[in-house]
Amino acid sequence: MKQQKILKKKNKLSEVICFSGLKIKARLVIDASGHKSNFVKRPVQNEIAQQAAYGIVGKFTSPPVSKEQFVLMDFRPNHLNNEEKLSSPSFLYAMDLGNETFFVEETSLASYPALSQENLKKRLYKRLNSKGIKVSEIFHEENCLFPMNLPLPFKKQFVLGFGGAASMVHPASGYMVGSLLRRAPLLAQKLAIFLKEPQLSSLELASKGWEVLWPYELTQRHKLYQYGLRRLMSFDESRLRSFFSNFFRLSTNEWVGFLTNTLPLPKLIYVMSKMFINSPLKVKLGMLKLN
Ligand SMILES: Cc1cc2nc3c(=O)[nH]c(=O)nc-3n(C[C@H](O)[C@H](O)[C@H](O)COP(=O)(O)OP(=O)(O)OC[C@H]3O[C@@H](n4cnc5c(N)ncnc54)[C@H](O)[C@@H]3O)c2cc1C
């Protein structure tokens, strides 16, 4: 069903008007239509960083990664020339899917403007060619592009968002699915309680929902991640590799917690401070925006 318009009606009900003409009234409308939502209002920001990736599910003349291996980020730049090393970095994300089928994807973590699909495709083939690997069969091509640092939506509005529409993508990793699964039950429980109060209007219900979705703790963590993302985007390939070498020296609980956004705020501040202290000077300067 396609939403066309959402109207307030005496502040108690919202009305969704579909392209078909069908009208649906509800006390609370939740918009889960992704990051391009027309209805969720948020502050305007012009330079939105995007994660872009080009991937292939297919068969190859020799395995692009070892059997049963999953590669989160291979930033090795051996196949790039000096000019390419200076441009926006990208990494290989890959996995063995079994039956001699692999998924390989060249990913730009975040960039403004976004790296083009053609550029990422070229980089992926160059990476494979440098290892003497040819693509022998393509089952599926993946073209990925989504915003990493959409501003958080306003809390006082008639529609509640969820997912990309609610800026729930992790600004430093691009992950969201795990976080949606973790955060949905609490939101549903709270909304069930709020909906039992008949005097609450659409605006009040949605605003209460936004408070549950983006409480102080998660908002502060989001700001820290956004700061981190802005600094990472200014790093060239060598500085970025240096950053990630250091990042993956954190304990598994720490780096996994950082990427999944499950560290409580004090622990996140501790981990980010530890990262900073242990970083080489060139990364420290980049994090402080001193060069
Ligand atoms: C290629 C790709 C790979 C990704 N990989 C990962 C990953 O591995 N892990 C991870 O955590 N995140 C990943 N992400 C990021 C993010 O988790 C996904 O983008 C996720 O699908 C976003 O979920 P969503 O529900 O907000 O929006 P979507 O999945 O985009 O769903 C929105 C739905 O709303 C529908 N819709 C839109 N407008 C209307 C309308 N007006 N009326 C009715 N329906 C409408 C759309 O058709 C769509 O079905 C990836 C993103 C992309 C693009």
The ligand as an ORCA input file, in Angstrom:
! r2SCAN-3c Opt
* xyz 0 1
  C      22.028     -3.319     -0.368
  C      21.974     -3.028      1.108
  C      22.586     -3.906      1.998
  C      22.502     -3.681      3.380
  N      23.080     -4.583      4.206
  C      22.909     -4.443      5.538
  C      23.408     -5.446      6.424
  O      24.016     -6.429      6.028
  N      23.181     -5.281      7.756
  C      22.512     -4.214      8.234
  O      22.298     -4.110      9.440
  N      22.073     -3.226      7.411
  C      22.246     -3.313      6.077
  N      21.764     -2.336      5.251
  C      21.218     -1.085      5.846
  C      19.762     -1.214      6.360
  O      19.698     -2.143      7.401
  C      18.793     -1.607      5.260
  O      18.771     -0.553      4.334
  C      17.371     -1.892      5.758
  O      16.697     -2.652      4.784
  C      16.550     -0.637      5.986
  O      15.315     -1.062      6.559
  P      13.988     -0.184      6.524
  O      12.912     -1.114      7.018
  O      14.179      1.087      7.249
  O      13.748      0.195      5.011
  P      13.562     -0.741      3.730
  O      14.179     -2.083      3.908
  O      14.007      0.102      2.572
  O      11.994     -0.995      3.670
  C      11.083      0.035      3.393
  C       9.872     -0.583      2.727
  O       8.851      0.407      2.615
  C       8.320      0.365      1.304
  N       7.805      1.707      0.983
  C       8.510      2.839      0.742
  N       7.683      3.873      0.506
  C       6.435      3.399      0.606
  C       5.132      3.996      0.473
  N       4.964      5.293      0.202
  N       4.049      3.196      0.642
  C       4.203      1.883      0.945
  N       5.393      1.270      1.078
  C       6.497      2.019      0.918
  C       9.478     -0.060      0.416
  O       8.993     -0.636     -0.771
  C      10.161     -1.084      1.318
  O       9.624     -2.357      1.183
  C      21.841     -2.527      3.878
  C      21.259     -1.633      2.964
  C      21.319     -1.881      1.604
  C      20.691     -0.878      0.647
*
